[in-house]
Amino acid sequence: LLDGRDVTRLGVHERARLGVSRTFQKLEPFNSLSARENVMVAAEMTSRRRRLTTDPRRTADQILDRVGLGAVADITVATLPTGTARLVELARALARGPRLLLLDEVSSGLDERETAAVGDLLADLVTDRDLAVLLVEHDMSFVMRMCSHIHVLDFGEIIAEGTPEEVQRHERVRHAYLGAEHR
């Protein structure tokens, strides 16, 4: 539900119009474009009203700076390391000005420092923009740090739900995801 409205049967464009934006587990940037151009494409796909009042290049530069990629704005995405390209994809999702951000394996390909930076960024965005985030992630330490409420799936079955503390205590979660250090 988004604002009490079931959006599951809506088309992608309708969901986007309502403020839903996402990243993909498998990166899908425009490899022949620069990081800035990738974000500008997304910024230009916003509502007509927003397009008339904002400059896509300025929007792209602000978002790239916010995600820590200002220095690579003019570099072709195909030449960027995987972790950096993943951050370009996050910047593209943010350029749409979402109310709900769906992140699929956002920490995949990121080193520990980059993962921490993404976590800090997301926490700031949730607070600053009143942004809701739905995170699909296998990095359980990242999930435990970032999420206030967690649903844990194992082979498509929900095996636990609750706060990070509740989920960490759940035997099936510890066995499936957390490993011996959390037992």
N, C-alpha and C positions, 0 to 999 in steps of 0.2 A: 504494500500500500504506500502511496505517496500522497500526503495530505488527505488521507482517508479514501483515496481513489485507487481501485485495483488497476494496475498498469500492466499486468502480465499478458493481456491479450492485445495491447497496443503495439503498433509498429515501431520500429527503431526511431524513425523521424518524429513520431508523436511523443515518445518518451524523451527524446532529446529536447523537444520544444518545452516539455514540462520541467526541464532542468536536470536530467539524468545524463551523466557523462561517464566514460569508462576507459580503462586501459585493458590491454590484452595480455594473456600469458605469453603468447608468441608475438614478438615485436612486429608491428606493421607500420613502420614509418615510411615516408616517401624518401627512399634512400638516396635519390639523386638531388634532393633539396638540402639546403643548410638547416641547421637546428632552428634558426629564426624563421625561415620559410615554412617549415613544418608547423610551427606554432601559429604563424600568421594564417595558414590555411584553416586551422581550427577556429581562430578568432573571427575569420570572415564568415564562418558558418553559424554565427550566433543570430539572434533575432534581428529583424530588419531595424527595429528601433535602436538596438544597441550598436549595430553597424554604423548607423548615422551619427552616433554621438561619440564613438571611440575610433582611434587610429589603430588598425591591426598591427602595424609595426611597433608602435609604442607599447601596445598591450603585450605583444610577443617579447619585447625586450624586458619589460617589467616582470613578466612571469619567468623568463629565463634567469634573470637576476635572482628572483625569489627562490628558485630551485637550485641555485648555485652554478648555473651554466652560462652566465653572461660572457665568459671568456671563450666559449666555443660557439657562439651564436652564428658565426659565418662559416663554420666548418660543415662540410657535407656529412650527413648522418651516416652514410655507408662507411665512412672512415673512422667513426667513433667506436670506442670500446662498448661492449654490450651493456655494461652498467650505465654508462653515460647515455646511450641510446634509449635505455629504459626511462631515464629521467626526462629525456625529450618527449617521450610518450606521455609521461605524467604531466609535463608542461602543456602538451596539446589538450589533454583532458581538462586541465584547469582553465585554459583559454576560452572555453565555452561558457565560463561563469556558472558552473553547476551548483545545484542545491544538494544533489546526491551524487557522490562519486563512487563508482564501482571499480575496485582495484583487484586485478587478477594477478597474483604472484608479483606484487610490486617490488619486493626485495630480491627477486631472483636475478642473479648476475651481479649483485652489488656486494662490495666488500663490507666489512664490519663498520667502518667509518661512514660509508655511503648509506648503509642501512640505518644507522643512528641518525644521520642527517635527514633522511626521508621521514623517519619517525617524528623528529622534532618539527619538520615542516608540516606534516599532516596534523599534528597536535595544535600548532599555531593556526592552521587553516580552519580547523573545526571550531576553534574559539573566535578567531577574527571574522570569519565569513559565515558563521552559523552553518557550516557545511556538515552534512551527514556522510559518513564513509562506511561502505560495506566492503570488507576485506576478505578475499579468498587467498589463503596463504599457508605454506607448509613450514615456514620459519616460526616455530612455536615461541621462541623467546621474543621475537618481534610481536607476535600476536598477543602474548601475555602483557607486554609493555604497552601496546597501543589500544587495546580493546577494553571497554567497560562491560560488554556482554558478548559471550561467545557461544556459537553453536559448533560442535565438533562432529564432523562426518568421517566415517570410515567405510570405504567402498560404497558411498552413496547413502548410507544409513546414519541418521543422527544418533550418536552414542552418548552425547552429553550436552548440557546447556546450562549456562549460568555465568557468574562472575569469573574472572581469571582464577581466583583462589578456589572457588568451587570446582571448576573444571580441572585444575591441577590435582585435586584430591581424588578425582574419579579414576577408579582402577582401570577401566577400559581405555581411557585417554592416556594414562601413564604408560600402559602397555603398548598402545598403537603409535604414540607420537613423542612422548617426552623422554623415554629411555630410563635407564637405571638411576641417573642422578636425581630424578624426581620421585623415586619410589620410597 
